[in-house]
Structures are given as structure tokens and as C-alpha cells.
């Protein structure tokens, strides 16, 4: 049992020994959850800082430090290529500082398995949650059972055109031998679009409806409230999924009447029809 002492005296080293098994089962456990669980289980309060440090110590004991992991990337690349023949691991470092720049990873099983997936790839980036932040670029397919099928990842500092070029070049090297025309779906970010057009010119490219819907709703944030936004988005859905040009223009007229021609025309001019409307794709 923990002896009676204040949370200022209770350090992260001690706390770690009591929460280690819990963190091992749930790496997503947040410091505030650790604080709450610790108090309900042992009756003692600990600070956010202590909880955060204790969790960090648990993770480092299991997986090593995040800092040291960067120095092991060369070993990781060789280990993957040796044990998973056919994989792709491309590591780049800054020549002047020899510090990590970016890495592309696709395992052999993913590459081979994608041959039997649908002819579509979702490409997007997400924020890294380690203390080094950065971005994780990903290409994800769909299988015949409508499930997601991960194909490739890239770890880099940000979603710049240069990093997207690196990602798409290595992705193309995986896809070309399969001889299939892939349809890409993305959020249409500027850096992504420029890189995509350079590496995959002519490939079908759709803009994610969810992102378009979000961007459109922002234009009406201060123009009539939630009811107006809901009506505009409902009509925009009918425009985007119209099956014929005649149907497209019919629903577009309704949308312009509802949301105002000027605002809608400005929004639509920014996104070519063939990238978001079914009738023109």
C-alpha cells in the first residue's frame, strides 16, 4: 500500500510502478484518466505532470524512448527488408545534419494484398501525437467486404508539396507493376494537388465529399444559422450525387436559390466539376 503523503511528494517513479499494468493494456490512457483512476483506486491525488511523466516512463520501459527510436531507423529498414522481402522502406536524412527527414513504409503483405482490393485509394495526412509532432501521410484502400485496407505510410514533418512528392513517387513505384488505373480520393489540399498532378497525371481524382461539405458549411456560418446551413448542405448533397447533367443543373438551381448565387458560384468555381460531381466524373 502507498503510505499517506501529499501528491507533491508522490513522484512519477513511484506512480509508474502502480499504473504500469494498466498502461500496458491501454496505451491511449490520458493523464487525467490516470489521475482519476489513481485517486479512486488508492485514495491519493497526483498532479497532471506526475501522471504524464509516469505514463511516459511506462511507455519507455516497454518500447524505449522516442528519441532513441530515430537512431534505430536504419536498423528497422534493414530488418524489414530482410524479414519481409518485397517490402518498401525508403529513409531520407538531411545530408548536412544527418538528422531524420522522412520515411516511407509499405510492407510486402500490404503491397501484395492491394492487388485484390478495389481500384481506389484514399490519401490524407494526420498529425503525429508524439512529442516530435510531425505528420503521417497515408494511402488506404478498400477491400471487397467494404473494409479499409492500409497500403502505405510516410512519416514527415509537415504536409508540404515536397513531402507529398516523396510519398507519391514511392507509392507510384508500388502501383505501376500492378498495371491498374487507381482512383484517388483526397481533401484537395494545395500541396497534395500539385504533387499528385506531377506524379499521377491523368489518374481519376475525387475530392472527399466530407471535406467539401465542411468547407461549404463554413461559408454560411454567419449567414442565417443552423437551419440555413442544414438546407444548403441537403441540396448540395443532391448536386454532388446527381447522376446526369440535367439532374445536376436542376439541383444546382435549387441550391443557388437556397444559398445565394454569389456565394455558391464562388465556391463551385474553386473545385472543377469532374473532381466532385458524379455526373461529370
C-alpha positions as CSV (number, residue, x, y, z in Angstrom):
1,X,0.0,0.0,0.0
2,X,1.0,3.6,-0.6
3,X,1.8,5.5,2.6
4,X,-0.1,8.7,3.3
5,X,1.7,11.5,1.6
6,X,0.8,14.5,-0.5
7,X,0.8,14.5,-4.2
8,X,3.8,16.8,-4.2
9,X,5.8,14.0,-2.5
10,X,4.5,11.3,-4.7
11,X,6.8,11.2,-7.7
12,X,6.3,9.7,-11.2
13,X,8.8,6.9,-10.5
14,X,6.5,5.6,-7.7
15,X,3.3,6.2,-9.6
16,X,4.7,4.3,-12.6
17,X,5.0,1.1,-10.6
18,X,1.3,1.2,-9.8
19,X,0.0,2.1,-13.2
20,X,2.3,0.0,-15.4
21,X,0.0,-2.9,-16.0
22,X,-2.9,-0.5,-16.8
23,X,-0.9,1.5,-19.3
24,X,0.3,-1.7,-20.9
25,X,-3.3,-2.7,-21.6
26,X,-4.3,0.8,-22.8
27,X,-1.6,3.0,-24.3
28,X,-4.3,5.6,-25.1
29,X,-4.9,6.3,-21.4
30,X,-4.7,10.0,-20.9
31,X,-3.0,11.7,-17.9
32,X,-6.3,13.0,-16.5
33,X,-7.7,9.5,-16.6
34,X,-4.6,8.2,-14.8
35,X,-5.2,10.9,-12.1
36,X,-8.8,9.9,-11.7
37,X,-8.1,6.2,-11.6
38,X,-5.2,6.7,-9.2
39,X,-7.4,8.6,-6.7
40,X,-10.3,6.1,-6.9
41,X,-8.0,3.1,-6.6
42,X,-5.5,4.3,-4.0
43,X,-7.2,7.4,-2.5
44,X,-4.4,9.8,-3.3
45,X,-4.3,12.7,-5.7
46,X,-1.4,13.2,-8.1
47,X,-0.7,16.1,-10.4
48,X,-1.2,16.1,-14.1
49,X,2.6,16.5,-14.5
50,X,3.3,13.4,-12.4
51,X,0.6,11.4,-14.3
52,X,2.1,12.4,-17.6
53,X,5.6,11.6,-16.6
54,X,4.6,8.3,-15.1
55,X,2.9,7.2,-18.3
56,X,5.9,8.3,-20.3
57,X,8.1,6.1,-18.1
58,X,5.8,3.2,-18.6
59,X,5.9,3.5,-22.4
60,X,9.7,4.0,-22.5
61,X,10.1,0.9,-20.4
62,X,8.1,-1.1,-22.9
63,X,9.3,0.4,-26.2
64,X,12.3,2.6,-25.4
65,X,12.5,6.3,-25.8
66,X,11.1,8.2,-28.8
67,X,14.4,10.0,-29.2
68,X,16.4,6.7,-29.4
69,X,13.9,5.3,-31.9
70,X,15.1,7.7,-34.6
71,X,18.7,6.4,-34.4
72,X,17.3,2.8,-35.0
73,X,15.5,3.6,-38.3
74,X,18.4,2.3,-40.4
75,X,18.3,-0.9,-38.4
76,X,14.5,-1.0,-38.8
77,X,14.8,-0.6,-42.6
78,X,17.3,-3.4,-42.9
79,X,15.3,-5.7,-40.6
80,X,12.1,-5.1,-42.6
81,X,13.7,-5.8,-45.9
82,X,15.4,-8.9,-44.6
83,X,12.4,-10.4,-42.9
84,X,9.7,-9.2,-45.3
85,X,11.1,-9.5,-48.8
86,X,9.2,-7.3,-51.3
87,X,8.6,-4.5,-48.7
88,X,9.4,-0.9,-49.4
89,X,11.2,1.2,-46.8
90,X,12.7,4.5,-48.0
91,X,14.6,6.5,-45.4
92,X,15.8,10.0,-46.1
93,X,18.0,12.1,-43.8
94,X,19.3,15.7,-44.0
95,X,22.7,15.5,-45.6
96,X,24.1,18.5,-43.7
97,X,23.0,17.4,-40.2
98,X,22.3,13.7,-40.7
99,X,19.0,14.1,-38.9
100,X,15.8,12.3,-39.8
101,X,13.9,13.9,-42.6
102,X,11.2,11.4,-43.7
103,X,10.5,7.7,-44.2
104,X,8.1,5.7,-46.5
105,X,6.9,2.3,-45.3
106,X,4.9,-0.3,-47.1
107,X,5.1,-4.0,-46.1
108,X,5.1,-6.8,-48.6
109,X,1.8,-8.2,-47.4
110,X,0.1,-4.9,-47.9
111,X,1.6,-4.5,-51.4
112,X,0.5,-8.0,-52.5
113,X,-2.9,-7.7,-50.8
114,X,-3.7,-4.5,-52.6
115,X,-3.8,-6.4,-55.9
116,X,-7.0,-7.9,-54.7
117,X,-8.5,-4.7,-53.3
118,X,-10.8,-2.2,-55.1
119,X,-9.3,0.3,-57.5
120,X,-9.4,3.2,-55.1
121,X,-7.0,4.8,-52.7
122,X,-7.8,7.4,-50.0
123,X,-4.8,9.7,-49.4
124,X,-4.6,12.0,-46.4
125,X,-2.4,13.2,-43.6
126,X,-2.8,13.2,-39.9
127,X,-1.0,14.9,-37.0
128,X,1.6,12.8,-35.1
129,X,0.9,12.7,-31.4
130,X,4.5,12.1,-30.1
131,X,6.5,15.0,-28.6
132,X,8.1,15.4,-32.0
133,X,4.6,16.0,-33.7
134,X,5.1,15.9,-37.5
135,X,2.6,14.4,-40.0
136,X,1.7,10.8,-41.0
137,X,0.7,10.6,-44.7
138,X,-1.3,7.5,-45.6
139,X,-2.7,5.7,-48.6
140,X,-5.6,3.5,-47.7
141,X,-7.6,1.2,-50.0
142,X,-10.9,-0.7,-49.7
143,X,-11.4,-4.5,-49.8
144,X,-14.2,-6.4,-51.3
145,X,-16.0,-6.5,-48.0
146,X,-16.1,-2.7,-47.8
147,X,-13.4,-2.7,-45.2
148,X,-10.3,-0.4,-45.1
149,X,-7.0,-1.8,-46.4
150,X,-3.9,0.1,-45.4
151,X,-1.2,0.2,-48.1
152,X,1.5,2.7,-47.3
153,X,2.6,5.3,-44.7
154,X,5.0,8.2,-44.7
155,X,6.3,9.9,-41.5
156,X,7.5,13.5,-42.2
157,X,7.5,17.0,-40.6
158,X,4.5,18.5,-42.5
159,X,2.1,18.2,-45.4
160,X,4.3,20.2,-47.9
161,X,4.4,19.7,-51.6
162,X,7.9,18.3,-51.3
163,X,6.8,15.6,-48.8
164,X,3.8,14.7,-50.9
165,X,6.1,14.3,-53.9
166,X,8.3,11.9,-51.9
167,X,5.2,10.0,-50.8
168,X,3.6,9.8,-54.3
169,X,6.8,8.8,-56.0
170,X,7.3,5.8,-53.8
171,X,3.6,5.0,-53.9
172,X,3.8,5.0,-57.7
173,X,6.7,2.6,-57.7
174,X,4.4,0.1,-55.8
175,X,1.4,0.6,-58.1
176,X,2.9,0.7,-61.6
177,X,3.9,-3.0,-61.6
178,X,0.3,-3.9,-60.9
179,X,-0.8,-2.2,-64.1
180,X,-4.1,-0.9,-62.7
181,X,-5.7,2.5,-63.0
182,X,-6.3,3.7,-59.5
183,X,-8.9,6.3,-58.5
184,X,-7.6,8.6,-55.7
185,X,-9.7,10.4,-53.1
186,X,-8.3,13.3,-51.1
187,X,-9.2,16.5,-49.3
188,X,-7.8,18.5,-52.3
189,X,-5.1,20.3,-50.3
190,X,-2.8,22.6,-52.3
191,X,0.5,20.8,-51.7
192,X,-1.2,17.4,-52.3
193,X,-2.8,18.6,-55.6
194,X,0.4,19.9,-57.1
195,X,2.4,16.8,-56.2
196,X,-0.4,14.5,-57.4
197,X,-0.7,16.2,-60.8
198,X,3.1,15.7,-61.3
199,X,3.3,12.1,-60.3
200,X,-0.2,10.7,-61.3
201,X,-1.2,12.9,-64.3
202,X,-4.4,11.5,-65.8
203,X,-5.4,9.3,-62.9
204,X,-9.0,9.8,-61.7
205,X,-9.0,12.1,-58.6
206,X,-12.1,12.7,-56.4
207,X,-12.3,15.3,-53.7
208,X,-13.7,14.0,-50.4
209,X,-17.4,14.9,-50.0
210,X,-17.0,15.2,-46.3
211,X,-14.3,18.0,-46.7
212,X,-16.3,19.8,-49.3
213,X,-19.4,19.7,-47.1
214,X,-17.4,21.1,-44.2
215,X,-15.8,23.9,-46.3
216,X,-19.2,24.9,-47.7
217,X,-20.8,25.0,-44.2
218,X,-18.1,27.4,-43.1
219,X,-19.2,29.9,-45.8
220,X,-22.6,30.0,-44.2
221,X,-21.5,30.1,-40.6
222,X,-22.7,33.6,-40.1
223,X,-25.4,33.7,-42.8
224,X,-28.7,32.6,-41.2
225,X,-27.9,30.0,-38.6
226,X,-28.1,26.2,-38.4
227,X,-31.4,25.8,-40.4
228,X,-30.0,27.6,-43.4
229,X,-26.8,25.6,-43.3
230,X,-28.7,22.3,-43.0
231,X,-30.9,23.2,-46.0
232,X,-27.9,24.2,-48.1
233,X,-26.0,21.0,-47.3
234,X,-29.0,18.9,-48.0
235,X,-29.3,20.5,-51.5
236,X,-25.5,20.3,-52.0
237,X,-25.7,16.5,-51.5
238,X,-28.2,16.2,-54.3
239,X,-26.0,18.3,-56.6
240,X,-22.8,16.3,-55.8
241,X,-24.6,12.9,-56.3
242,X,-26.7,13.9,-59.4
243,X,-26.4,11.1,-62.0
244,X,-27.0,13.2,-65.1
245,X,-26.1,16.7,-66.3
246,X,-29.7,17.6,-66.5
247,X,-30.3,16.5,-62.9
248,X,-27.1,18.4,-61.8
249,X,-28.3,21.7,-63.2
250,X,-31.8,21.2,-61.8
251,X,-30.4,20.6,-58.3
252,X,-27.8,23.4,-58.7
253,X,-30.6,25.9,-59.4
254,X,-32.3,24.9,-56.2
255,X,-29.1,25.2,-54.3
256,X,-28.4,28.6,-55.7
257,X,-31.9,29.7,-54.8
258,X,-31.4,28.5,-51.3
259,X,-27.9,29.6,-50.6
260,X,-27.5,32.6,-52.8
261,X,-26.0,32.6,-56.3
262,X,-22.9,34.7,-55.5
263,X,-21.7,32.5,-52.6
264,X,-22.4,29.2,-54.4
265,X,-20.8,30.3,-57.6
266,X,-17.6,31.4,-55.8
267,X,-17.4,28.0,-54.0
268,X,-18.1,25.9,-57.1
269,X,-15.5,27.8,-59.2
270,X,-12.8,26.6,-56.9
271,X,-13.5,22.9,-57.5
272,X,-13.7,21.5,-61.1
273,X,-16.9,19.5,-61.6
274,X,-15.0,16.4,-62.6
275,X,-13.5,16.1,-59.2
276,X,-16.6,16.2,-57.1
277,X,-19.8,15.7,-59.1
278,X,-20.9,12.2,-60.1
279,X,-22.5,13.4,-63.4
280,X,-19.1,14.8,-64.6
281,X,-16.7,12.3,-63.1
